[in-house]
Amino acid sequence: MGTPLGAPASSRPRHEASDHEPAGSRRSQLLDGAAARDRFAAWLSRSLGQPVALGAVALPASSGGWSNETLLVDLAEGPMPRVVVRAKPDGPAMFRDYDVGREHLVLSGLAGRAPVPPALAVDPDGAVLGRPLLVTGFVAGRVPSDDRPSFAEAGWLFEAAPADQRRFIDSLLQALGKVHAVDWRRLGLAPLARDRDQPLHGEIAWHRALHDWGAGAERHPVIERGFAAVLGAVPAAPAPCLLWGDARPANVIAHGFEVAALLDWELAGIGPAELDIAWLLEMNRMRTTGSGVAKLPGFPGDDALVAAYEGVADRSLDDLGWYRLFAALKMAVLMERHLRVAIARGRLAAGHRLLRDNVALRRLNELGETRAGR
């Protein structure tokens, strides 16, 4: 591979692209107007089997990017005080298809088996409000920030004692172990596999297709080399399990420092547990050393985190070098898609420099160079 892209680390901005918009700059039209509120309330009443009356509708503190539109809906009447509505975005979005049925399937399957929000209702066709949507129960707690500054720089987890930071990450690994341990076939989760015969190849192919669709003819050479390197050395995969798909601290609701719920199941799939662990390692790295920020003192180093998970799962993780390369490739693909959506929505200028040089591309290039022995 060629020379790594980008400026020296000392001259790079600590944050190169925001995943979120400030809540004050956003507004949702999903439940605007009495007619939309009435339709939604009637549908949710039928779904829950008891009358529902809507109260206030609010945006969460963090938008979560453009993979979905999320609303917090208070219930003036109903079986619970608040629900969460996740809908297909209006306009350019991260993914070609927003499959709320997929999320509903996995949340329903994990109910009582792993800490996830309760799945309450799903409209996969957009019959109620014109866009596919999923309704889940609201889980109270604290979420590590992925906004600027991130959880590694400020906030409740940053300010916590190292022992409590370690409690948080250990609880995350315990929860992830529960996800990986479920009998996904018996729970009817086989449709989550991108390829039923070769789940790992299916994950690679899905991200290849996402990139082909999202980037069009504008292919970045580092990403193309990344796909070639990944496909050229696919390891013999261990037995597949249910995958979270987006394992990272910012997708966790915590009570104290214990996991109350794992969020964001859009990328859930079936494959080796190594996919989730490598993604967690790379996402932690991107928020810390990849952004010029020290890791939290209570978070274990990579080897210690892997050992902790292996203790939870009672198995060793294999070929993590390859899985981390794939995680970096996945991150570069998703970052490019995020940037192109930002351009389409007028948040970034066309042809922005981040399309050519960003933290994800540099990490992918670094790992590719290492594996190539250069």
Buried (B, 14 or more C-beta within 10 A) or exposed (E): BEEBBBEEEEEBEEBBBBBBBEBEEEEBEBBEEEEBBEBBBEBBBEBBEEEBEBEEBEBBEBBBBBBBBBBBBBBEEBEEEBBBBBBBBEEEBBBEEBBBBBBBBBBBBBEEBBBBBBBBBBBBEBEBBBBBBBBBBBBEBBBBBBBBBBBBBEBBBBEBEEEBBBBBBBBBBBBBBBBBBBEBEEBEBEEBBBBEEBBBBBBBBBBBEBBEEBBEEEEBEBBEBBBEBBEEEBBEBBEBBBBBBBBBBBBBBBBEBBBBBBBBBBBBBBBBBBBBBBBBBBBBBBBBBBBEBEBBEBBBEBEEBBBBBBEBBEEEBBBBBBBBBBBBBBBBBBBBBBBBBBBBBEBBEEEBEBBEBBBBBBBBBBBBBEBEEE
